[in-house]
């Protein structure tokens, strides 16, 4: 019931279809009783009483019953499977939305392969379970109708039959508990499998470069062996219920056959009544078996749904103003400065930034330097609220950035990073970055300003060229220029450049640096740079060390400080002043 309760928001929009589907299932079940009556007529009226009229009518009745049954079965099964598909679609959409809207902290804690596994494997398991869930709702009605008919036909035989029910229920419950335990472990193993496979494909150049093929194959085999072992354990338990049930049913049927046979011989019952009873009793095996199978197999669905809702229940760390009782503010059309006031940030009880105070004027180019782990990227990640400060605040002209709608804030910030990510779409679509419509001239202006036009004009399909997964069809410099064109097209007043040229060769760096110069004009720019040669023209250089600002000033001023932090960084790169 807990699964149904959690799934109810996804089931609610389709409640009319679900009710109709269940009603059709009950109607389908009632056809069995009509068939039982037909069996009684065939034996008593045709074979025993030799009734010619019944003989003539029987083929038409049989055809009518099975035409009706087949039509209802088709509609019932279509909607049943379709409902599983649409609810699986809704679950995947909910998970995708969750992934997209969660902060970077969430993605640091959850590897992408695990999230993919939940979206594919776990949702598929729930989808399969929804079909079984229909059996759980429909088949008890079917059984009740059949038991009622059996009591009506022969109450003594029916009492004998239902004696075995407690044994079947107890066995099914025990088996189901065992399956649920192993199903949860299996879903985690599938998650490991998906994560490893993605890791292999993402790192294929390293695999080949270091000759790791056999090593990776060995790891893959160990993971799949473990998965196969778990699957074998679950299958043994799932399939055990069927043969055991059939054996118990066969023993019960043998006893009933002996008892009912003596009644027919003594004249207490007719052959038709006996065959009708046996027909319904035999038909009952199917719904009872379905119920037992559904109970056992639904344990895998319960385990999968628990994993899905564990993710969906994770609270959003970066929240909209109204969600935490703050007053929603409009982005100021004319603002003058960004201020960091006593900014602290910690991740998993480890504080990364310690009381940063900083004021940046509009239009100022600020470079942030420091050793690895100093907190440079963390600091700029707080501006678009990829994370939220744990203490202190960041303000735009006195308004805390947490008072702006997240989408509104980020729409005013452009980003160019070292690790360029391009979608497997056309150059045009990557530049537009989600915009539905754009003037052709603006796209070309952005590409021209990013110094990307030259190489694009040489491509057979120009800006309609597909760039491949992560831009694999382009060189590093070309990818970076498309990334810069994307930022130019977005046209934001605030710009963050995170090691934007560090991975390029000298020739590409020169071209990209020209594009960056175009991009930074008139914008408030935060530059994270490892190469100090790229930030000498900055209006101000901020030196971070262990999460604190220890120096700031222009290049010449900082270089003149005897044994200063910036001077030491500069000396370590160039060997002289």
CORWOZI-V546307 format. One record per helix or strand of 3 or more residues. SS is the DSSP state (2 for helix, 1 for strand). FROM is the first residue (numbers start at 1). TO is the last residue. If there is no record, write none. Layout:
BEGIN
ss->[SS:SS]
from->[FROM:FROM]
to->[TO:TO]
END
This chain:
BEGIN
ss->[2:2:2:2:2:2:2:2:2:2:2:1:1:1:2:1:2:2:1:2:2:2:2:2:2:1:2:1:2:1:1:2:2]
from->[2:15:52:104:112:155:165:204:213:271:321:337:350:365:376:391:401:406:413:427:440:453:462:469:476:494:506:524:532:540:548:555:565]
to->[12:48:101:109:153:162:202:209:266:312:324:347:361:369:381:396:403:410:417:432:449:457:464:471:490:498:520:528:534:545:553:560:574]
END
